[in-house]
Amino acid sequence: MKIDQLKELIRQVVKEENDYQELFKTMLSKTGKDINSMSDDEKKKFFNAVDKAYKAKTEGRLKGY
Protein backbone atom coordinates (compact mmCIF):
# COMPACT_ATOMS: atom_id res chain seq x y z
CA MET A 1 0.00 0.00 0.00
CA LYS A 2 1.37 3.38 -0.98
CA ILE A 3 1.67 6.24 1.51
CA ASP A 4 -1.02 8.33 -0.22
CA GLN A 5 -3.44 5.39 -0.18
CA LEU A 6 -2.72 4.78 3.48
CA LYS A 7 -3.29 8.45 4.34
CA GLU A 8 -6.63 8.42 2.50
CA LEU A 9 -7.69 5.24 4.27
CA ILE A 10 -6.82 6.80 7.63
CA ARG A 11 -8.88 9.92 6.76
CA GLN A 12 -11.85 7.71 5.86
CA VAL A 13 -11.56 5.67 9.05
CA VAL A 14 -11.37 8.80 11.22
CA LYS A 15 -14.42 10.30 9.48
CA GLU A 16 -16.35 7.07 9.88
CA GLU A 17 -15.39 6.87 13.54
CA ASN A 18 -16.79 10.37 14.06
CA ASP A 19 -19.97 9.42 12.18
CA TYR A 20 -20.33 6.29 14.32
CA GLN A 21 -19.88 8.28 17.52
CA GLU A 22 -22.58 10.74 16.42
CA LEU A 23 -24.99 7.91 15.64
CA PHE A 24 -24.18 6.25 18.97
CA LYS A 25 -24.84 9.45 20.94
CA THR A 26 -28.08 10.10 19.05
CA MET A 27 -29.40 6.60 19.60
CA LEU A 28 -28.35 6.67 23.26
CA SER A 29 -30.17 9.95 23.86
CA LYS A 30 -33.31 8.42 22.32
CA THR A 31 -33.26 5.65 24.94
CA GLY A 32 -33.43 8.22 27.72
CA LYS A 33 -30.92 6.21 29.71
CA ASP A 34 -27.22 6.19 30.42
CA ILE A 35 -25.24 3.07 29.49
CA ASN A 36 -24.39 2.51 33.16
CA SER A 37 -28.07 2.46 34.14
CA MET A 38 -29.02 -0.16 31.51
CA SER A 39 -29.40 -3.81 32.35
CA ASP A 40 -27.21 -6.30 30.51
CA ASP A 41 -30.15 -7.23 28.27
CA GLU A 42 -30.86 -3.57 27.47
CA LYS A 43 -27.19 -3.00 26.64
CA LYS A 44 -27.14 -6.00 24.33
CA LYS A 45 -30.26 -4.79 22.50
CA PHE A 46 -28.87 -1.25 22.28
CA PHE A 47 -25.50 -2.29 20.85
CA ASN A 48 -27.14 -4.69 18.40
CA ALA A 49 -29.39 -1.85 17.21
CA VAL A 50 -26.39 0.48 16.77
CA ASP A 51 -24.46 -2.19 14.86
CA LYS A 52 -27.46 -2.83 12.62
CA ALA A 53 -27.96 0.88 11.96
CA TYR A 54 -24.35 1.59 10.98
CA LYS A 55 -22.17 -0.05 8.37
CA ALA A 56 -18.82 1.58 7.67
CA LYS A 57 -17.57 1.90 4.10
CA THR A 58 -14.13 0.66 5.15
CA GLU A 59 -15.50 -2.23 7.19
CA GLY A 60 -13.59 -5.36 6.31
CA ARG A 61 -10.96 -3.59 4.20
CA LEU A 62 -8.22 -4.14 6.75
CA LYS A 63 -8.64 -7.90 7.10
CA GLY A 64 -5.31 -9.63 7.38
CA TYR A 65 -3.62 -6.75 9.22
N, C-alpha and C positions, 0 to 999 in steps of 0.2 A: 504494500500500500504506500502510495506516495504521500509526502508531507502535506500537500494541498488537499488531498482526499481525506486524510486523517483530520486535518483542521476543520473541514466542512462537516465531517461526521460528528466531531465534538460539538460544533455549533448546533447541529440538529438535535443531538442528545440533550444538551443543556436547555434548548427551547422546549423540547418535549417534556423534560423534567418540570419546568416551570408550568407548562400547560397541565400536567398531571396534578401538580400541587394545587393549582387553582380549582380544578375539578373536585379534588379531594375536599378542599375547604368548603366549597359550595355544597357538596353533597352532605358533608358533616353538619353544616349549619341547618340544612333542611331536616335533619333528624331531631334537632332541638336538644341534643345531648352531647356531652363530652365523651371522648373515647374511654376515659378512665371510669366513667359512670355506666358504661354499657356492660351487659352480661357477656359471657363468652359467646353465647349463641347470637346475640345482637351484633357483636364485633364480626363474627364469621359472615353473617348476612350482609353487613355493611361493606366489608372488604370484597366479598364476591360481587356485590353490586357495582363497586368502583371498578374492579377489574373488568367486568362485563361492559361497562360504559366507556372504557378507554382502551384503545389499541394504538400503540405507538407505531409510527412509520418505520422506525429503525429496529423494531422488535424482531429479534432473531437474526439480525445482520452480523452480530458479533459472536455467533456460535463458533466454538473451536478456539476461542481466546481465553 
